[in-house]
Amino acid sequence: MQIPNPYIWKHYKKLIIVPIVLLLASTFFIFFKGIPAGVDLKGGLLITVQTDENVNLQLLKQKLTPFSDEVEARFYEGPAGKGVEIELGINENIEKADALVRELKEKDTELLREEQNIQAYKNSKERDAAEELAKAEKRAAELRKEILEKARLALEYIGSKKSLGSEPHDAVKTADEELGNAREESRDKIMEAIGSVIKVKDYSFKEVGSSLSKFFFAKTYEVIFYAFVLSAIIIFFVIRNIIASVAVISGAFSDIWITLGLMSILNIPLNLASVAAILMLIGFSLETDCMLTIRVMKRTEDTPEIRAYEAMKTGFLMNLCAIGSFGVLVLVSMWLQIPTYYQIGTVAVMGSIVDFIATWLANAIMVLWYVERQQKKRMR
């Protein structure tokens, strides 16, 4: 099938309206609807349950609402069997207790250090040993008091009635043990609630705490930001033209932004798998944009419109190969029930389609406009 050359049309610049509308729509959905975050980035509990029965998802969600305000459940089916995937939001009380226990362990280490200092100052014959000893004893007393108070608060959060005693080191150990018991008890109760609705053959847990999810979230944005910055620097050195470099980067940005908008519309979660696909899309988009820019600006055969058209045919084949290969990945991962590959494949397929629109209806228009402008300047 011969693709018509859109760039020989008199009003070809109007084609840029399509990606602009998509960008505006994506901006609306991203800011007003938001992109759902996966367990990796928002924290929580992912439970995969294998069962041979049909499941009433509404009843299942109802049974799990006492454990979390955020409950999601969905079916899956594959060669390994069928079942349900359940996502629960973070248990706030356990998370607060977990944060306190981590802080308690740091304070406990600090107290041990002060106790060693106290012993050293007692055996020291230095002149200021008595003064330093008094400071160390005061600090140790403050730490003991703080540890006991925070250990009691941690037990309150998890509803434990265990006695702490007056020894701070033992209090830290007790708080840590009780937190572990609270986690196990919470999981047992969750599985008991699930078992009242589903006949469970097998199950697995994946838990991501709030601190780890915040780390993943921050690093995700850092990685994407640095990817764009470093790409912009390299593109500038390759093309050595500010306008063309801006066109290339804006094309890649449009690709990613519209893809994020589609993820918002289709409720595809932003997690480590989809972020990996987005990073691949940045590289793929920059590749097609650079190919277009170099062919139109650096070569001299035919007219710029024909060079852009020839580049578009090459880009179309590249996009078609990407859509085909990642489409196969989506189908295989759906059949084998591998959610990570499914998310990567889905985002990559959407991004490849969007890349064709962003590159050939936006980036190509900008590059041709710039080349035409330069030609008119030379003719004056």
C-alpha positions as CSV (number, residue, x, y, z in Angstrom):
1,M,0.0,0.0,0.0
2,Q,1.4,3.4,-1.0
3,I,1.2,6.0,1.7
4,P,0.3,9.4,0.2
5,N,2.7,12.3,0.8
6,P,1.0,14.7,3.2
7,Y,3.8,17.3,2.9
8,I,3.0,18.2,-0.7
9,W,-0.5,19.4,0.4
10,K,-0.7,23.2,0.4
11,H,-2.0,23.4,3.9
12,Y,0.1,20.6,5.4
13,K,1.0,22.8,8.4
14,K,-2.6,22.3,9.7
15,L,-1.8,18.7,10.4
16,I,-0.1,19.9,13.6
17,I,-3.5,20.5,15.0
18,V,-3.9,16.8,15.6
19,P,-1.0,16.3,18.1
20,I,-1.8,19.7,19.7
21,V,-5.4,18.5,20.5
22,L,-4.0,15.2,21.8
23,L,-1.5,17.1,24.0
24,L,-4.3,19.3,25.4
25,A,-6.5,16.3,26.0
26,S,-3.7,14.4,27.7
27,T,-2.9,17.4,29.9
28,F,-6.5,17.6,31.0
29,F,-6.7,13.9,31.9
30,I,-3.2,13.9,33.6
31,F,-4.0,16.8,35.9
32,F,-7.7,16.3,36.5
33,K,-8.1,12.5,36.4
34,G,-4.5,11.6,37.3
35,I,-2.5,8.5,36.4
36,P,-3.1,5.6,38.7
37,A,0.0,4.5,40.6
38,G,0.9,0.9,41.0
39,V,1.9,-0.8,44.2
40,D,5.5,-0.1,43.5
41,L,5.0,3.7,43.5
42,K,2.1,4.2,46.0
43,G,2.9,1.4,48.4
44,G,0.5,-1.3,49.6
45,L,-0.2,-5.0,49.3
46,L,-0.6,-7.0,46.2
47,I,-2.2,-10.5,46.7
48,T,-2.4,-13.0,43.9
49,V,-5.0,-15.8,44.7
50,Q,-5.4,-18.9,42.5
51,T,-8.8,-20.5,42.5
52,D,-11.0,-22.6,40.2
53,E,-14.2,-20.9,41.2
54,N,-16.0,-17.9,39.8
55,V,-15.6,-15.0,42.2
56,N,-18.1,-12.3,43.2
57,L,-15.7,-9.3,43.1
58,Q,-18.2,-6.9,44.7
59,L,-18.6,-9.2,47.7
60,L,-14.8,-9.7,47.9
61,K,-14.2,-5.9,47.9
62,Q,-16.9,-5.6,50.6
63,K,-15.1,-8.2,52.8
64,L,-11.8,-6.4,52.4
65,T,-12.9,-2.8,53.0
66,P,-12.3,-3.1,56.8
67,F,-8.5,-3.5,56.0
68,S,-8.1,-0.6,53.6
69,D,-10.0,2.3,52.0
70,E,-8.3,1.4,48.7
71,V,-9.4,-2.1,47.4
72,E,-9.0,-3.2,43.8
73,A,-9.7,-6.7,42.5
74,R,-9.5,-8.2,39.0
75,F,-9.7,-11.6,37.4
76,Y,-6.9,-13.2,35.5
77,E,-6.7,-16.5,33.5
78,G,-3.8,-18.3,31.8
79,P,-2.1,-21.7,31.3
80,A,-1.1,-21.8,34.9
81,G,-4.7,-21.4,36.1
82,K,-7.1,-18.6,36.9
83,G,-7.6,-16.5,39.9
84,V,-7.9,-12.9,41.3
85,E,-5.4,-10.1,41.8
86,I,-6.1,-7.9,44.8
87,E,-4.5,-4.6,45.6
88,L,-4.9,-3.1,49.1
89,G,-3.7,0.3,50.2
90,I,-1.2,0.8,52.9
91,N,-2.3,0.0,56.5
92,E,-1.6,3.4,58.1
93,N,-1.2,2.1,61.7
94,I,1.3,-0.6,60.7
95,E,3.2,2.0,58.6
96,K,3.3,4.5,61.4
97,A,4.6,1.7,63.8
98,D,7.1,0.6,61.2
99,A,8.5,4.1,60.9
100,L,8.8,4.3,64.7
101,V,10.6,1.0,64.9
102,R,13.1,2.1,62.3
103,E,13.7,5.3,64.3
104,L,13.9,3.2,67.5
105,K,16.7,1.0,66.0
106,E,18.7,4.2,65.1
107,K,18.2,5.5,68.6
108,D,19.1,2.2,70.1
109,T,22.4,2.2,68.2
110,E,23.0,5.8,69.4
111,L,22.3,4.8,73.0
112,L,24.8,1.9,72.8
113,R,27.4,4.3,71.6
114,E,26.7,6.7,74.5
115,E,26.9,3.8,77.0
116,Q,30.3,2.9,75.5
117,N,31.3,6.5,75.9
118,I,30.2,6.5,79.5
119,Q,32.3,3.5,80.3
120,A,35.3,5.0,78.5
121,Y,35.0,8.3,80.4
122,K,34.7,6.5,83.7
123,N,38.0,4.8,83.0
124,S,39.6,7.9,81.6
125,K,42.1,10.0,83.6
126,E,41.8,13.1,81.3
127,R,41.0,16.4,82.9
128,D,37.7,16.9,81.1
129,A,36.6,13.3,81.5
130,A,34.2,14.2,84.4
131,E,32.5,16.9,82.3
132,E,32.2,14.6,79.2
133,L,30.9,11.8,81.4
134,A,28.1,14.1,82.7
135,K,27.2,15.1,79.1
136,A,27.1,11.4,78.0
137,E,25.0,10.3,81.0
138,K,22.5,13.2,80.3
139,R,22.3,12.2,76.6
140,A,21.9,8.5,77.5
141,A,19.1,9.4,79.9
142,E,17.3,11.4,77.3
143,L,17.7,8.6,74.8
144,R,16.3,6.0,77.2
145,K,13.3,8.1,77.9
146,E,12.7,8.8,74.2
147,I,13.1,5.1,73.2
148,L,10.6,4.0,75.9
149,E,8.0,6.6,74.9
150,K,8.3,5.8,71.1
151,A,8.2,2.1,71.8
152,R,4.9,2.5,73.7
153,L,3.5,4.6,70.9
154,A,4.5,2.0,68.3
155,L,2.7,-0.7,70.3
156,E,-0.4,1.6,70.6
157,Y,-0.5,1.9,66.8
158,I,-0.6,-1.9,66.3
159,G,-2.9,-2.5,69.2
160,S,-0.4,-4.5,71.2
161,K,-0.9,-4.9,75.0
162,K,2.6,-6.3,75.5
163,S,4.5,-4.8,78.5
164,L,7.8,-3.1,77.7
165,G,9.4,-2.9,81.0
166,S,12.1,-0.2,81.8
167,E,15.0,-1.5,79.8
168,P,15.2,0.5,76.5
169,H,17.2,-2.1,74.5
170,D,14.6,-4.8,75.3
171,A,11.8,-2.3,74.5
172,V,13.2,-1.9,71.0
173,K,13.4,-5.6,70.5
174,T,9.9,-6.1,71.8
175,A,8.5,-3.3,69.5
176,D,10.1,-5.0,66.5
177,E,8.8,-8.4,67.4
178,E,5.3,-7.1,68.0
179,L,5.3,-5.2,64.7
180,G,6.2,-8.5,62.9
181,N,3.4,-10.3,64.8
182,A,1.0,-7.5,63.8
183,R,1.9,-7.9,60.1
184,E,1.4,-11.6,60.2
185,E,-1.9,-11.2,62.1
186,S,-3.1,-8.6,59.5
187,R,-2.2,-11.0,56.6
188,D,-3.9,-13.9,58.3
189,K,-7.1,-11.8,58.8
190,I,-7.0,-10.7,55.2
191,M,-6.6,-14.3,53.9
192,E,-9.5,-15.3,56.3
193,A,-11.7,-12.6,54.7
194,I,-10.6,-13.7,51.2
195,G,-11.2,-17.4,52.1
196,S,-14.8,-16.6,53.1
197,V,-15.5,-15.6,49.5
198,I,-13.0,-17.7,47.5
199,K,-11.8,-21.3,47.7
200,V,-8.1,-20.6,47.7
201,K,-5.7,-23.0,46.0
202,D,-2.6,-21.0,46.4
203,Y,-1.7,-17.3,47.1
204,S,1.3,-14.9,47.2
205,F,1.9,-11.6,48.8
206,K,3.9,-8.6,47.5
207,E,4.2,-5.7,50.0
208,V,5.8,-2.3,49.4
209,G,6.0,0.1,52.3
210,S,5.4,3.8,52.1
211,S,9.1,4.8,52.5
212,L,10.2,2.4,49.7
213,S,7.3,3.5,47.4
214,K,8.3,7.2,48.0
215,F,11.9,6.3,47.1
216,F,10.7,4.6,43.9
217,F,8.4,7.5,43.1
218,A,11.2,10.1,43.5
219,K,13.7,8.1,41.5
220,T,11.2,7.5,38.7
221,Y,10.9,11.2,38.0
222,E,14.6,11.7,38.5
223,V,15.4,9.0,35.9
224,I,12.9,10.4,33.3
225,F,14.2,14.0,33.9
226,Y,17.8,13.0,33.5
227,A,17.0,10.9,30.5
228,F,15.5,14.0,28.8
229,V,18.4,16.3,29.8
230,L,21.2,14.0,28.7
231,S,19.3,13.2,25.5
232,A,18.9,17.0,24.8
233,I,22.7,17.5,25.2
234,I,23.6,14.6,22.9
235,I,21.0,15.7,20.3
236,F,22.4,19.2,20.2
237,F,26.0,18.0,19.7
238,V,24.8,15.6,16.9
239,I,22.5,18.1,15.0
240,R,24.3,21.3,16.0
241,N,21.2,23.4,15.5
242,I,19.1,24.8,18.4
243,I,15.7,24.9,16.5
244,A,16.1,21.4,15.2
245,S,17.2,20.1,18.6
246,V,14.2,21.7,20.2
247,A,12.0,20.1,17.6
248,V,13.5,16.6,18.3
249,I,13.1,17.0,22.1
250,S,9.6,18.4,21.8
251,G,8.6,15.4,19.6
252,A,9.9,13.0,22.2
253,F,8.2,14.9,25.0
254,S,4.9,14.9,23.1
255,D,5.2,11.1,22.6
256,I,5.6,10.5,26.3
257,W,3.0,13.1,27.4
258,I,0.3,11.7,25.1
259,T,1.2,8.2,26.2
260,L,0.8,9.2,29.9
261,G,-2.6,10.7,29.0
262,L,-3.7,7.4,27.4
263,M,-2.5,5.6,30.6
264,S,-4.8,8.0,32.6
265,I,-7.8,7.4,30.3
266,L,-7.3,3.6,30.2
267,N,-6.4,3.3,34.0
268,I,-3.0,1.7,33.2
269,P,-1.0,2.1,36.4
270,L,2.3,3.9,36.5
271,N,4.8,1.4,38.1
272,L,8.3,0.2,37.5
273,A,7.3,-1.9,34.5
274,S,5.5,1.0,32.7
275,V,8.4,3.4,33.6
276,A,10.7,0.9,31.9
277,A,8.5,1.1,28.8
278,I,8.4,4.9,28.9
279,L,12.3,5.0,29.0
280,M,12.3,2.7,25.9
281,L,9.9,5.1,24.2
282,I,12.1,8.1,24.9
283,G,15.0,6.3,23.0
284,F,12.7,5.1,20.2
285,S,11.1,8.5,19.8
286,L,14.5,10.3,19.7
287,E,15.7,7.8,17.1
288,T,12.8,8.5,14.7
289,D,13.0,12.2,15.3
290,C,16.7,12.3,14.6
291,M,16.3,10.2,11.5
292,L,13.7,12.7,10.2
293,T,15.7,15.8,11.1
294,I,19.0,14.5,9.6
295,R,17.4,13.4,6.4
296,V,15.5,16.7,5.9
297,M,18.2,19.1,7.0
298,K,21.5,17.4,6.1
299,R,20.7,15.8,2.8
300,T,20.3,17.7,-0.5
301,E,18.6,15.3,-2.9
302,D,15.0,16.0,-4.0
303,T,12.9,18.6,-2.1
304,P,12.6,18.8,1.7
305,E,9.0,17.5,1.4
306,I,10.0,14.4,-0.5
307,R,12.9,13.8,1.9
308,A,10.4,14.1,4.8
309,Y,8.1,11.7,3.0
310,E,10.8,9.1,2.4
311,A,11.8,9.4,6.1
312,M,8.1,8.9,7.1
313,K,8.0,5.6,5.1
314,T,11.1,4.4,7.0
315,G,9.6,5.6,10.3
316,F,6.3,3.9,9.5
317,L,8.1,0.5,9.1
318,M,10.0,1.1,12.3
319,N,6.7,1.9,14.2
320,L,5.0,-1.1,12.5
321,C,7.8,-3.5,13.7
322,A,7.6,-2.1,17.2
323,I,3.8,-2.4,17.4
324,G,4.0,-5.9,16.0
325,S,6.8,-7.2,18.3
326,F,5.3,-5.5,21.5
327,G,1.8,-6.6,20.4
328,V,3.0,-10.2,20.4
329,L,4.5,-9.6,23.9
330,V,1.1,-8.3,25.1
331,L,-0.7,-11.4,23.7
332,V,1.8,-13.9,25.2
333,S,1.9,-12.1,28.6
334,M,-1.9,-12.2,28.7
335,W,-1.9,-15.9,27.9
336,L,0.9,-16.7,30.4
337,Q,-0.4,-14.1,33.0
338,I,2.9,-12.2,33.4
339,P,1.7,-8.7,34.4
340,T,5.1,-7.0,34.2
341,Y,5.5,-7.9,30.5
342,Y,1.9,-7.1,29.8
343,Q,2.3,-3.6,31.2
344,I,5.5,-3.0,29.3
345,G,4.0,-4.3,26.0
346,T,0.8,-2.3,26.4
347,V,2.6,1.0,27.1
348,A,5.1,0.3,24.3
349,V,2.3,-0.4,21.7
350,M,0.4,2.8,22.7
351,G,3.7,4.8,22.7
352,S,4.6,3.5,19.2
353,I,1.3,4.6,17.7
354,V,1.6,8.0,19.5
355,D,5.2,8.3,18.3
356,F,4.0,8.0,14.6
357,I,1.5,10.9,15.2
358,A,3.9,13.1,17.2
359,T,6.8,12.6,14.8
360,W,5.1,12.9,11.4
361,L,2.3,15.4,12.3
362,A,4.3,17.6,14.7
363,N,8.1,17.2,14.5
364,A,8.1,16.9,10.7
365,I,6.0,20.1,10.3
366,M,8.4,22.0,12.6
367,V,11.5,20.8,10.7
368,L,10.0,21.6,7.3
369,W,8.8,25.0,8.4
370,Y,12.4,25.8,9.6
371,V,13.9,24.5,6.3
372,E,11.5,26.6,4.3
373,R,12.3,29.6,6.3
374,Q,16.0,29.1,5.8
375,Q,15.5,28.7,2.0
376,K,13.6,32.0,1.8
377,K,16.3,33.8,3.7
378,R,18.9,32.5,1.3
379,M,16.8,33.7,-1.7
380,R,16.7,37.3,-0.5
